[in-house]
């Protein structure tokens, strides 16, 4: 899983990085008792990496980000949400599997607060913290597509993974989110379907164990 099941690095029109969610307790554990740094921090954070030019632009001043969210329905292969931000000509997309438990909790939290982001510098050690308003008109459509492990076929999920990532890495999947600016730089952070992967791995281990014994 270190290579994101074969999708990290350059893929299609984008550079792909891993994404993760930080739950509220993880956020507070990181900031600890550093009150100067923890002021205003709380709730869920969606974490990923953007390109170095986009990261530099984020640090240059308070950014005004374009935002959208769309859904990909896959039936037994699983549903996904794609959340995208754009700053000038730099666009970043997050791919989130709507059948993984942490994602469901995160989506539900967006009813009560903004979408909080921790954006890294292309795999480096630095991060920029920002947030965008999640349109409430989008919440119900996304929440209605939430699934659990019993709603999907894990093997179908894994076999279609690269195709799903490939679609998100296609520049034409989404339009520019900033009026008058085309997208010249695309990066994508993907949250791998680890729960599905681990269930398949456990099933395979049991099958091997049964054959041996």
N, C-alpha and C positions, 0 to 999 in steps of 0.2 A: 504493500500500500504506500510505500515511501514515494513512489513516482505518481501517485494519484491514479493508479490503475491505467497507466500509460498515457495520461493526458497533460501532465505538467510540462511547462516549457512552451515552445512555439507551437501553436495549434491553429490551423486556418489563418484567419486574419488577426488573431490575438495572441498575446502572451498570457499563459495560464498559470495561476498561483493557487495554493490551497486556501480555503476559507474555513473559519471556525466561528462558533458562537460562544461568547462568554456570558455565563449566567450571572445574576446579580451578586451571588455570594463569591464568585470568582473575582469579579471586579473589585469588591471591597477587600478581598484577600491580597490583591495586587497593590492597591494603594495603601493598605494597612492604616497606620495612625498618622500618615503624612497629610495632615489636615489641609495644608496649602495646596496639595495636588489633588486631594479627594473632593474638594469643594465642587458641588454640582454633579459629581459622578454617581451613578447608580443605575439600576435596571440592566437590561440586556444590551450587549454590544455585539454588532456584526463586524468581524475582523477579516481583513484580506490585504492584499498588496496591489498597489497601482504602479504604473511605469514611473521611472525616475523623473521625466519631464512633468508628469502630472503631480507627482509628490512635491517637486520644487514649486510648482504653481500654487499648490495648496498652502505652502508655507509663506508665500509672498504676501498674503493678506487674507482678510476674512472672505472666504469664497461664497459666491452665490451659485448654488448647484442646481442644475436641471435634474429632474427625477421622474422616473416612471416605474411601473411594475406590471409585468404580464405573466400569464400562466401557460404552462405546457401540460396537456393532459395525455397520460400514457396508459390509462387503464391498469391492467395487472402489472405493467412495467413501472408504474408509479407516476405521480404528478409532481411537477416542479414549479417553483416561482423563480422568476428572473427579475431582480431589482437592479435598476441601472441609475447611475449618476453621471453627470457630465459637467465639466468645467472647461470653458472655451471649446477647443477642438478635441479635448481628451475625454473619452468615455470609458467608464468602468462598469462591468456587470457582475452581479453575484448570482450564482446558481445554487438554489436551495431545494433539497428533496423534501417534499411536503409529507412524506411518510416516515420521517425520522422524528422521534419523540422530542428532542430539544428544539427542533424547528417549529413543531406545533406549539410549544410553550412560548417561543419567541413571537410567533405570529399573533397569538392571543394577547400578548403584552402590548402590541401596537394599537390596541383600542384605547389605551390610556396614556400613551406617551409618544415621543418622537422616535424616529429610526436613528439610533446612535451608531456611529461608525468609527472604527479604529483602522486607519489606512497606513500600511507599511510602505517602505521605500524599496519596492522591487526585490524583496527578500532580504533586505538589510536589517539593521538593528533599531531603526528609528520608526516612529509612528506619529501620525497626525490624527487628532480627535476632532470630529465634526458631527453634525446631525442634520437631518432633513425632516420636514413634516411628512408623515405618511398619510396620504389622503384617505379620509374615512370612507369615502365612496368605494374605495378599492378593498377595504378590509373584509367585508362579507364575501365578495367573489373569491378571495384567496382562502379565507377560513373554510368556505364550503368545499374546497378541494383537498382539505387535510385528510390524510389517510393514516392507517396504522399498519403494523406488520402483517396483519391477517388480510388486509385489502390488496396486497400485492403478491406477485410471484417473484421471490428473491432472484432466481436464476434469470428470469426475463429482465429484471431490473439491471442486473450486472451485464448481461449480454447487450443491452441497448445503451449502456452508459456512454461509450465513446461517441455514438451517434447523437445523443442528447447534448454532450459537450460540443461536438462539432457544429451543431445548429446554433448554439449560443455564441460560438466563436466566429460566426458568419457576420460580417459587418452589416449586411443588409437585413438582418433580423429585426433591428430596431432603427428608427430614423434618428436624426440628430435631435437632441433635447434642448438645444440652444438656438434660438432664432438667428439666422444669418451665418451660422457656423457649421461647416461640415465636420465629420469625424475623421481625424487624421491619425489618431492614436487610440487603439482599443486594447484594454486589458480585462481579464476575467478572473474572478476568484470562485473556485468551485468547492462546495462542501460535499465530500464523498459520502456515499450511502454506506456508512460503516456498519450500521446495525444489520442491514441486509447482507453485507459481505461476511460479517462474523457468523450469522446464522448459516450461511452456505458452508463456511469453513467448518463449523461444528458438525453439521450434517455429514460432510465428507469425512471428517475424522471418525465419526461413529461408524460409518459404512466400512472404512478401512479396518477399524477395530473389530467389527463383527466378522469380517472376512478372515482376519488373522486368528481370531479365537473361535 
